[in-house]
Amino acid sequence: MQNHSSTDAPVAASSPMEPARSAASPANSTHAVHAGEHRFRSHNSLTVPVVQTAVYTFETTADLVNYTEDRLFWSEPEREEYGRYGNPTVRALEAKLAELEGAQDAIAVSSGMAAVTATLLLLLQPGQHFILTDNCYHSTLEFSRGFLQRYGIACTLAPFGDYAAIEAAIRPETRLIFSESPTNPFMRCLDFPRLVAIARRHDLLTVVDSTFATPYNLRPLHLGVDLVIHSLTKYLSGHNDVMAGAVAGRHDLTTPLRQMQGLFGNLVAPQTAYLILRGIKTLALRVERQNASGLAVARFLEQHPKVRRVWYPFLASHPDYAIAQATLRGAGGVVSFEIDGDSERAHRFIDALQIPTIGPSLGGVESMVSPLAVMGYASVAPEDRLALGIRDELVRLCLGIEETSDLIADLAQALDAI
């Protein structure tokens, strides 16, 4: 029986110029600035350069032969061969992500969904089955229950937080459990010891999308998860100007993913990697502000008479409050809530806001707001939306780094206007 535990996976090695840290310590501002970069610098550059090339040349055939032999024993290449298989700027980003997650390796891909789809396509084969928790990103749900069926891969949707139902859904052909923590949009949080214990009893892999947490607030690999996924478009890049994703974990899982990436071509451009590297340097500072603003805004909204309900993990009213307190450094900048009324009233509230912009993403320095029933779930039948908890008056507020007091004042005036 294969042992899928990742708790004993060694952390990617730091160079002598990089700060040391223990495997269990969370990412902090020092790590965000320096981790994984040193060996990728050249020409005495302080920052990792953008290596803009598709082709890498060899001085002699002996150099080519040595490179080919080295690639048979995958570690971390000292050089590249062709742009579809690697780029030094992208490698620097991957090294930093591995350091921040405490992973042996990380792979950057073209989007968060590319990270989800590539992982599921690699780990699952026709005739196999996996379990997906139901409170998840809609595109993940659509891919899992729709697209994968074409290839004979079955998916069971299990209620988030119902660990008996998750275990009951396991079949002989089940290969993995896929979940998020915190989830989109209700910020549900996994009880990692329970989930990992179930997976190990049945020799299953665990894959967790941790986009909403970031390595600053949560490191799932050190809680026993096998692979962690991020949409780098969100908090990690932090400026709403690039699109990319990542998968991090053990070498035995990431190496086949990297090989498949060369076939699929879901690459990250060096300019994109450079911008994400630059964004990650302020990750801790940004997320600290978003943690603080998120909690303050959630408390404000929860006591407001025109708000029916608020979902935020650090509120005692949240169903996973105790779990969040035990596992998260902070609860992030996403606050989901229902306006007391109907969709027309919710839309008037959103239109009255002056700081947040209506948009579909999160994690950047600018605040954004989404009426989820018509942004993200518009193609879903009304009865199916309700089954997922997406009511017409549900609002997702994704806080940036504006002054907390300004954000609360803006929310107050918008609520007064309805």
C-alpha positions as CSV (number, residue, x, y, z in Angstrom):
1,M,0.0,0.0,0.0
2,Q,1.4,3.4,-1.0
3,N,2.0,5.9,1.8
4,H,0.6,9.2,0.7
5,S,1.6,11.2,3.8
6,S,3.3,14.5,3.1
7,T,3.9,15.6,6.7
8,D,7.5,14.3,6.5
9,A,8.3,15.8,3.2
10,P,11.5,17.9,3.4
11,V,11.3,21.6,2.7
12,A,12.9,22.8,-0.5
13,A,16.5,23.7,0.4
14,S,17.4,27.3,1.0
15,S,20.6,28.8,-0.3
16,P,23.1,30.2,2.1
17,M,21.8,33.7,1.3
18,E,18.2,32.8,2.3
19,P,16.6,32.8,5.7
20,A,16.3,29.5,7.5
21,R,13.0,28.4,9.0
22,S,11.5,25.3,10.4
23,A,9.3,23.0,8.3
24,A,6.2,23.8,10.4
25,S,6.6,27.6,10.6
26,P,4.2,29.6,8.5
27,A,5.4,31.9,5.7
28,N,6.1,35.4,6.9
29,S,7.3,38.6,5.3
30,T,11.0,37.7,5.3
31,H,10.2,34.4,3.5
32,A,8.0,36.2,1.0
33,V,10.8,38.6,0.1
34,H,13.8,36.2,-0.1
35,A,12.7,32.6,-0.4
36,G,13.7,30.6,-3.4
37,E,15.3,33.5,-5.4
38,H,19.1,33.5,-4.8
39,R,20.4,31.0,-7.4
40,F,18.2,32.5,-10.1
41,R,19.8,36.0,-9.9
42,S,22.4,36.9,-12.6
43,H,24.5,39.9,-13.6
44,N,24.5,41.0,-9.9
45,S,20.8,41.8,-10.2
46,L,18.9,42.3,-7.0
47,T,15.7,41.1,-8.6
48,V,15.2,37.9,-10.6
49,P,15.5,38.9,-14.2
50,V,13.0,38.3,-17.0
51,V,14.6,35.7,-19.2
52,Q,12.9,36.3,-22.5
53,T,13.7,33.3,-24.7
54,A,12.1,30.3,-26.2
55,V,15.3,28.4,-27.0
56,Y,18.4,27.6,-24.9
57,T,21.6,26.6,-26.7
58,F,24.4,24.2,-26.0
59,E,28.2,24.8,-26.6
60,T,29.0,21.2,-27.5
61,T,27.2,17.9,-28.0
62,A,28.8,16.7,-24.7
63,D,26.9,19.4,-22.9
64,L,23.7,18.2,-24.5
65,V,24.4,14.6,-23.6
66,N,25.1,15.6,-19.9
67,Y,22.0,17.6,-19.7
68,T,19.9,14.8,-21.1
69,E,21.3,12.3,-18.6
70,D,20.7,14.7,-15.7
71,R,17.1,15.0,-16.7
72,L,16.6,11.3,-16.3
73,F,17.0,11.8,-12.6
74,W,14.8,14.7,-11.9
75,S,15.9,17.2,-9.3
76,E,16.1,20.9,-10.1
77,P,17.8,21.7,-13.4
78,E,20.7,24.1,-13.5
79,R,19.7,25.1,-17.1
80,E,16.9,24.7,-19.6
81,E,16.5,23.3,-23.1
82,Y,13.3,24.6,-24.6
83,G,10.7,27.2,-23.4
84,R,7.9,24.7,-23.1
85,Y,9.8,22.7,-20.5
86,G,11.1,25.5,-18.3
87,N,12.2,29.1,-17.9
88,P,14.6,30.5,-15.2
89,T,12.2,33.3,-14.2
90,V,9.4,30.8,-13.9
91,R,11.7,28.4,-12.0
92,A,12.4,31.2,-9.5
93,L,8.7,31.6,-8.9
94,E,8.2,27.9,-8.4
95,A,11.1,27.7,-6.0
96,K,9.6,30.6,-4.0
97,L,6.2,28.9,-3.9
98,A,7.7,25.6,-2.8
99,E,9.5,27.4,0.0
100,L,6.4,29.3,1.2
101,E,4.3,26.1,1.2
102,G,7.0,23.9,2.7
103,A,6.8,21.6,-0.3
104,Q,9.4,19.6,-2.1
105,D,8.4,21.2,-5.4
106,A,5.9,23.6,-7.0
107,I,4.7,23.9,-10.6
108,A,3.4,27.2,-12.1
109,V,0.7,26.9,-14.8
110,S,-1.3,29.3,-16.8
111,S,-4.3,29.7,-14.4
112,G,-5.8,28.4,-11.2
113,M,-8.2,26.3,-13.2
114,A,-5.3,24.9,-15.2
115,A,-3.8,23.8,-11.9
116,V,-7.1,22.1,-11.0
117,T,-7.7,20.5,-14.4
118,A,-4.1,19.3,-14.9
119,T,-4.1,17.7,-11.4
120,L,-7.3,15.8,-11.9
121,L,-6.4,14.7,-15.4
122,L,-3.1,13.4,-14.2
123,L,-4.2,11.6,-11.0
124,L,-7.4,10.1,-12.4
125,Q,-8.0,7.5,-15.2
126,P,-11.1,6.2,-17.0
127,G,-13.1,4.0,-14.6
128,Q,-11.9,5.7,-11.5
129,H,-13.8,7.9,-9.1
130,F,-13.1,10.9,-6.8
131,I,-14.9,12.9,-4.1
132,L,-15.5,16.6,-4.3
133,T,-16.9,18.6,-1.4
134,D,-19.9,20.6,-2.5
135,N,-19.0,24.1,-1.3
136,C,-16.4,24.9,-3.9
137,Y,-15.5,27.1,-6.9
138,H,-18.2,26.7,-9.5
139,S,-15.8,26.0,-12.4
140,T,-14.1,23.2,-10.4
141,L,-17.6,21.7,-9.9
142,E,-18.5,22.1,-13.6
143,F,-15.3,20.4,-14.7
144,S,-15.5,17.6,-12.2
145,R,-19.2,16.7,-12.8
146,G,-19.4,17.6,-16.4
147,F,-16.2,17.5,-18.5
148,L,-14.6,14.5,-16.7
149,Q,-17.6,12.3,-17.3
150,R,-16.7,12.3,-21.0
151,Y,-13.6,10.3,-20.1
152,G,-15.3,7.8,-17.8
153,I,-14.2,9.5,-14.5
154,A,-16.9,9.7,-11.9
155,C,-17.3,12.3,-9.2
156,T,-19.4,12.2,-6.1
157,L,-20.4,15.5,-4.5
158,A,-20.2,15.3,-0.7
159,P,-21.6,17.9,1.8
160,F,-18.8,20.0,3.1
161,G,-18.1,19.3,6.7
162,D,-19.9,16.0,6.7
163,Y,-17.0,13.6,7.2
164,A,-19.2,10.6,7.6
165,A,-20.8,11.3,4.2
166,I,-17.3,11.8,2.7
167,E,-16.2,8.4,4.0
168,A,-19.5,6.8,2.9
169,A,-18.9,8.0,-0.6
170,I,-15.7,6.0,-1.0
171,R,-15.8,3.2,-3.5
172,P,-13.2,0.6,-4.5
173,E,-12.3,2.7,-7.6
174,T,-12.0,6.0,-5.6
175,R,-8.6,7.6,-5.9
176,L,-8.7,11.0,-4.2
177,I,-10.6,13.6,-2.2
178,F,-10.6,17.2,-3.6
179,S,-11.7,20.1,-1.4
180,E,-11.0,23.8,-0.7
181,S,-10.2,25.6,2.5
182,P,-11.5,28.3,3.0
183,T,-14.2,27.7,0.4
184,N,-15.7,30.0,-2.2
185,P,-18.0,31.7,-1.4
186,F,-19.0,30.6,2.1
187,M,-15.5,30.4,3.7
188,R,-16.0,26.9,5.0
189,C,-12.9,25.5,6.6
190,L,-11.6,21.9,6.6
191,D,-11.0,19.8,9.7
192,F,-7.7,18.6,8.3
193,P,-7.0,15.8,10.8
194,R,-10.4,14.2,10.1
195,L,-10.1,14.5,6.3
196,V,-6.5,13.2,6.2
197,A,-7.4,10.3,8.6
198,I,-10.2,9.2,6.2
199,A,-7.9,9.4,3.2
200,R,-5.1,7.4,4.9
201,R,-7.5,4.7,6.0
202,H,-8.5,4.2,2.4
203,D,-5.1,4.9,0.8
204,L,-6.5,8.0,-1.0
205,L,-4.8,11.2,-2.1
206,T,-5.9,14.5,-0.8
207,V,-5.9,17.7,-2.9
208,V,-6.8,21.1,-1.4
209,D,-7.3,24.4,-3.1
210,S,-5.9,26.9,-0.6
211,T,-6.3,30.1,-2.8
212,F,-8.4,31.9,-0.2
213,A,-5.9,31.2,2.6
214,T,-2.4,31.8,1.0
215,P,0.6,30.2,2.6
216,Y,0.6,33.2,5.0
217,N,-2.6,32.0,6.7
218,L,-2.5,28.2,6.1
219,R,-0.1,25.5,5.0
220,P,-2.1,22.4,4.2
221,L,0.9,20.2,3.4
222,H,2.0,20.3,7.0
223,L,-1.5,19.2,8.0
224,G,-1.1,16.0,6.0
225,V,-2.5,17.1,2.6
226,D,-0.7,15.6,-0.5
227,L,-1.1,18.5,-3.0
228,V,-2.1,22.1,-2.5
229,I,-3.4,24.3,-5.4
230,H,-3.4,28.1,-5.7
231,S,-4.8,30.5,-8.2
232,L,-1.8,32.9,-8.3
233,T,-4.1,35.4,-10.0
234,K,-5.5,36.2,-6.5
235,Y,-3.6,37.0,-3.3
236,L,-0.2,35.8,-4.3
237,S,0.2,38.1,-7.3
238,G,-2.0,40.6,-5.5
239,H,-2.5,43.3,-8.1
240,N,-5.2,42.1,-10.5
241,D,-2.9,42.2,-13.5
242,V,-1.8,38.6,-14.2
243,M,-3.3,35.1,-14.5
244,A,-1.5,31.9,-13.3
245,G,-1.9,29.0,-11.0
246,A,0.3,26.6,-9.1
247,V,0.4,23.0,-7.7
248,A,2.8,22.2,-4.8
249,G,3.7,19.0,-3.0
250,R,6.0,16.0,-3.1
251,H,8.3,15.2,-6.0
252,D,6.6,11.9,-6.8
253,L,3.4,13.8,-7.5
254,T,4.7,17.0,-9.0
255,T,7.2,15.4,-11.4
256,P,4.5,13.7,-13.5
257,L,2.6,17.0,-13.5
258,R,5.7,18.8,-14.8
259,Q,6.2,16.2,-17.5
260,M,2.5,16.5,-18.5
261,Q,2.8,20.3,-18.6
262,G,5.4,20.0,-21.3
263,L,2.9,18.0,-23.4
264,F,-0.1,20.2,-22.6
265,G,1.7,23.5,-22.9
266,N,-0.2,25.3,-20.1
267,L,2.8,27.6,-19.4
268,V,3.5,30.7,-17.5
269,A,5.2,33.5,-19.5
270,P,8.4,34.9,-17.9
271,Q,6.9,38.4,-17.6
272,T,3.9,36.9,-15.7
273,A,6.3,35.0,-13.4
274,Y,8.2,38.2,-12.8
275,L,5.1,40.1,-11.8
276,I,4.0,37.4,-9.4
277,L,7.5,37.3,-7.8
278,R,7.2,41.0,-7.3
279,G,3.7,40.7,-5.9
280,I,4.7,37.9,-3.4
281,K,7.3,40.2,-1.8
282,T,4.4,42.1,-0.2
283,L,2.2,39.1,0.4
284,A,2.5,39.2,4.2
285,L,1.9,42.9,4.4
286,R,-1.1,42.8,2.2
287,V,-2.7,39.7,3.8
288,E,-2.2,41.1,7.3
289,R,-4.2,44.2,6.2
290,Q,-6.9,42.1,4.5
291,N,-7.1,39.8,7.6
292,A,-7.7,42.8,9.8
293,S,-10.1,44.5,7.4
294,G,-12.0,41.3,6.8
295,L,-12.7,40.7,10.5
296,A,-13.7,44.3,11.1
297,V,-16.0,44.5,8.1
298,A,-17.6,41.1,9.0
299,R,-18.3,42.3,12.5
300,F,-19.8,45.5,11.2
301,L,-22.0,43.7,8.7
302,E,-23.2,41.1,11.2
303,Q,-24.6,43.7,13.6
304,H,-26.3,45.7,10.8
305,P,-30.1,45.4,10.7
306,K,-30.2,45.4,6.9
307,V,-27.8,42.3,6.6
308,R,-29.5,39.0,7.1
309,R,-26.4,36.8,7.5
310,V,-22.6,37.0,7.2
311,W,-20.1,34.2,6.4
312,Y,-16.6,34.8,7.8
313,P,-14.6,32.1,9.6
314,F,-13.5,34.3,12.5
315,L,-17.0,35.1,13.5
316,A,-18.4,32.9,16.2
317,S,-21.6,32.5,14.1
318,H,-19.6,30.7,11.3
319,P,-20.1,26.9,11.3
320,D,-16.4,26.3,11.2
321,Y,-15.3,29.0,13.7
322,A,-13.5,26.5,16.0
323,I,-11.7,24.9,13.1
324,A,-10.7,28.3,11.7
325,Q,-9.3,29.4,15.0
326,A,-7.2,26.3,15.3
327,T,-5.8,26.3,11.7
328,L,-5.8,29.8,10.3
329,R,-3.5,32.7,11.1
330,G,-6.1,35.0,9.7
331,A,-9.4,34.6,7.8
332,G,-8.5,36.7,4.8
333,G,-10.3,39.5,2.9
334,V,-13.4,37.7,1.6
335,V,-16.7,38.4,3.4
336,S,-19.9,36.9,2.0
337,F,-23.3,38.1,3.2
338,E,-26.9,38.3,2.3
339,I,-28.8,41.6,2.2
340,D,-32.1,41.5,4.0
341,G,-34.4,41.7,1.0
342,D,-34.4,40.6,-2.6
343,S,-32.0,40.8,-5.6
344,E,-33.2,44.3,-6.5
345,R,-32.3,45.6,-3.0
346,A,-28.9,43.8,-3.1
347,H,-28.2,45.4,-6.5
348,R,-29.0,48.9,-5.2
349,F,-26.7,48.3,-2.3
350,I,-23.8,47.3,-4.6
351,D,-24.4,50.2,-7.0
352,A,-24.3,52.6,-4.0
353,L,-20.8,51.5,-3.0
354,Q,-18.0,53.9,-3.9
355,I,-14.8,52.0,-3.1
356,P,-15.3,48.4,-4.3
357,T,-15.7,47.8,-8.0
358,I,-18.0,45.2,-9.4
359,G,-15.8,42.4,-10.6
360,P,-15.3,38.6,-10.5
361,S,-11.9,38.2,-8.8
362,L,-10.3,38.7,-5.4
363,G,-7.1,39.1,-3.5
364,G,-5.8,42.2,-5.1
365,V,-5.0,45.6,-3.6
366,E,-8.3,47.0,-4.9
367,S,-11.6,45.9,-3.3
368,M,-14.2,44.2,-5.5
369,V,-17.8,43.2,-5.0
370,S,-19.9,40.5,-6.8
371,P,-23.6,39.7,-6.9
372,L,-22.9,36.0,-7.2
373,A,-26.2,34.9,-8.6
374,V,-25.4,36.9,-11.8
375,M,-21.6,36.8,-11.6
376,G,-20.2,33.3,-11.6
377,Y,-23.5,31.5,-11.3
378,A,-25.6,33.2,-14.1
379,S,-25.4,30.0,-16.2
380,V,-26.7,27.8,-13.4
381,A,-30.4,27.0,-13.2
382,P,-32.1,28.9,-10.4
383,E,-33.0,25.7,-8.5
384,D,-29.4,24.4,-8.8
385,R,-28.1,27.8,-7.5
386,L,-30.4,27.5,-4.5
387,A,-29.2,24.0,-3.9
388,L,-25.7,25.4,-3.7
389,G,-26.8,28.2,-1.3
390,I,-26.5,30.9,-3.9
391,R,-29.4,33.2,-3.3
392,D,-30.2,36.3,-5.3
393,E,-29.4,38.6,-2.4
394,L,-25.9,37.0,-1.7
395,V,-23.0,39.4,-2.0
396,R,-19.3,38.5,-2.0
397,L,-17.1,41.4,-0.9
398,C,-13.4,40.9,-1.6
399,L,-11.4,43.5,0.3
400,G,-8.2,45.1,-0.9
401,I,-5.8,47.2,1.2
402,E,-7.8,50.4,1.5
403,E,-8.2,51.9,4.9
404,T,-10.5,49.7,7.0
405,S,-12.4,52.7,8.3
406,D,-13.0,54.0,4.8
407,L,-14.3,50.6,3.7
408,I,-16.7,50.4,6.7
409,A,-17.9,54.0,6.1
410,D,-18.6,53.1,2.5
411,L,-20.6,50.0,3.4
412,A,-22.6,52.1,6.0
413,Q,-23.6,54.7,3.5
414,A,-24.5,52.1,0.9
415,L,-26.7,50.2,3.4
416,D,-28.3,53.5,4.4
417,A,-29.2,54.0,0.7
418,I,-31.4,51.0,0.5
